[in-house]
Amino acid sequence: MKSAPRHRLVRWLVPAVLLVVWLGIGGAFGPYAGKLGEVSTNDQSAFLPRSAESTRVTEEQKDFQKSTTLPAIVVWTSDSGADDTLPGDTAAAATRALAGLAGEPGVAGTPSPALPSEDDRALQGVVQLDSDLGDALPDTLERVRDAARGVPGTTVGIAGPAASQADLKDAFGGIDGLLLGVALIAVLVILLLVYRSLLLPFLIIISAVLALGLACAVVYVLADHDVVRVDGQVQGILSILVIGAATDYALLLTARFREELGQGNDRAAAALAALRRSFGAITASAATVALGLLALLLSDLTNNRALGPVGAIGIVCAVLSTLTFLPAVLVLTGRAAYWPAKPRPADAETGGHGVWRRVASLVGRSPRKVWAVTLVVLIACAAFAPTLKSDGVPLDETFVNDAPSVSAQATLSEHFPGGSGNPAVVIARADRAGEVVAAARATDGVASAATVSASGRPGGGEPLVVDGRVRVDATLEAAADSDAAKSTVERLRTSVHAVPGAEALVGGYTAQQVDTRDTAEHDRKVIVPVVLVIILLILMALLRAVLLPVLLVATVGLNYLATLGVASLVFTHAFGFSGTDASVPLYGFVFLVALGVDYNIFLMSRVREESLLHGTREGVLRGLITTGGVITSAGVVLAATFAALIVIPLAFLAQIAFIVAFGVLLDTLVVRSLLVPALTLDIGATSWWPHRALMRAGRPDRADQSAATAAK
């Protein structure tokens, strides 16, 4: 008699303890979601390819500088129009204005003189700033701008690495609050519409926020100890990934809980049954995403490698919250979580299930016609995938809005050689300096080349020699971010590498773009097969079959290619992008394939469960009807959360947002709803090969029931 009260006490005590533990985690670690920016860096040199030639140049280049600096390039034009010639005394006034900055906090050394352009319509001067200014960089640049404005009759702009970094800081400013707020509001609105209940959406949001707080705390500690690197992009993706994944897993669990309550189970039994029945699908889907992200560790691009463990940590935290905190609050709230709606048995519902009964009826009547038409449409979209150019984006497309550094660089390129301010940097042996300079000058596309003197200026005196090596700056004729400049750098490397005994290396901004592009192409060839194999093995373990997992991987791969095809058309003709960042296709692949498999896992794990009892045909139709609403809701939520990335005015994140959001919706509404069920129906029980119990399952008699029970 005493065991029953004790059992009831345990059933209530465990959820209460879990709730208290998670509230403690939220209180202790929640603030870290807003502190992650303290350990992040937006210095792009920190994310170069590890083994690339440009990276080696960056390391050797430090020996030629007394301190690491960020150049700010000041450009003056006439305030009456960029085509007007500047007065003769303007250069002297500009030089004096910059000279007054010497000794100012944050300014390294003496600024360069102001040099006129060949058309006498612009001036440029370089102010070297300390590289470790951090949050003081915008204020320091403003002091430089104020000093430059002291030149009468001119309009001032600031270009160069310092200005670009300041604009990046501005783009990521407020990322913690703005991005998270937009994503959570979008998720909340969708959940309120889906569940038509007041409490459950907030419980799901709290679960996701707790997961994000824990993930940010773990990442903060690791980044603070230089175990992982974090920049604004990784930080933004982490927030979106955790919120989206935690909400998706929560939708699956709460849908099962609602079914169990509708069948008359008490809240504790319903929560336990829901947890048991959804555990495999949730953990398998989380494993595909986490391991897919960890495959990025194989990348030679440091920012790709940074996203891998950071994203995997976020997924693990999302799963922990979903499988512990959420069941606890569901036990404590019970049916009240769904108020004013009332949980009913799945077969009795007529709302969303009515829609999915019609979808199932369509697929069941003509499966071959459904998958054939769907396949043709997807292949037609995929045909445009090769047209997506992923060689990097020019500077004027880096920011979605008009950034000051972009406008200044455009003005600079209009009046000076396109590569002004971003020269190709050649490091070579000092005894071959003359030959290297001659080879560089003779290279098609190079406007000028000279050794750097002790003053830090090209051609300003005797070359500065460090450990028997010199630095040569080669100014390119084309803009440093253009395809023409990249071709010039490739020719320049060929020219200086051919100088006997020079041991020349070519780096600089354009060379970094070339190396990033080449490394990204190599990474795709390595990582894509690894991710596909990981996903295939997880599906085989979950479904205990071979043929069906191969089919599922093929469909999500086709969905990815179709998405790239549509993205190519939209980016070119709607958004006006000339291309994408080199890492966009790989990021899109990892997110779309790994997350796309999630919905197939949710569907096919339920189909497997139903097929063991009712046979393949009935199992597919039942699985489609019962999971259609929740999976579609999950897809819409994930698409909405990734779409929130557009609040950060960077083309890279806008492109990722479109690819993942569109791809998830395409996968949810077309691939998972039509293509996969139709193919499975057309193939029949053979799709479960070599799972014997599923291959022979039909309308079960007692023997079949025993086989099904054993197979489970």
Secondary structure as UniProt FT lines:
FT   HELIX           3..29
FT   TURN            30..31
FT   HELIX           32..35
FT   HELIX           36..39
FT   HELIX           44..47
FT   TURN            50..51
FT   HELIX           53..61
FT   HELIX           62..64
FT   STRAND          69..78
FT   TURN            79..80
FT   TURN            82..83
FT   TURN            88..89
FT   HELIX           90..99
FT   TURN            100..103
FT   TURN            105..106
FT   STRAND          115..116
FT   TURN            118..119
FT   STRAND          122..130
FT   TURN            131..132
FT   HELIX           134..136
FT   HELIX           137..148
FT   TURN            149..150
FT   TURN            152..153
FT   STRAND          154..159
FT   HELIX           161..172
FT   TURN            173..174
FT   HELIX           175..195
FT   HELIX           200..224
FT   TURN            225..226
FT   HELIX           232..262
FT   TURN            263..264
FT   HELIX           267..294
FT   HELIX           295..298
FT   HELIX           302..320
FT   HELIX           321..325
FT   HELIX           326..333
FT   HELIX           334..338
FT   TURN            339..340
FT   HELIX           346..348
FT   HELIX           352..365
FT   HELIX           367..382
FT   TURN            383..384
FT   HELIX           385..387
FT   HELIX           395..397
FT   HELIX           404..415
FT   TURN            418..421
FT   STRAND          424..429
FT   HELIX           430..432
FT   HELIX           433..441
FT   TURN            444..445
FT   STRAND          446..453
FT   TURN            454..455
FT   TURN            467..468
FT   STRAND          469..476
FT   TURN            480..481
FT   HELIX           483..497
FT   TURN            500..501
FT   STRAND          505..507
FT   HELIX           509..543
FT   HELIX           547..570
FT   HELIX           571..575
FT   TURN            582..583
FT   HELIX           584..614
FT   HELIX           616..643
FT   HELIX           644..647
FT   HELIX           651..666
FT   HELIX           667..675
FT   HELIX           676..683
FT   HELIX           684..688
FT   TURN            689..690
FT   HELIX           692..695
FT   HELIX           702..711
//
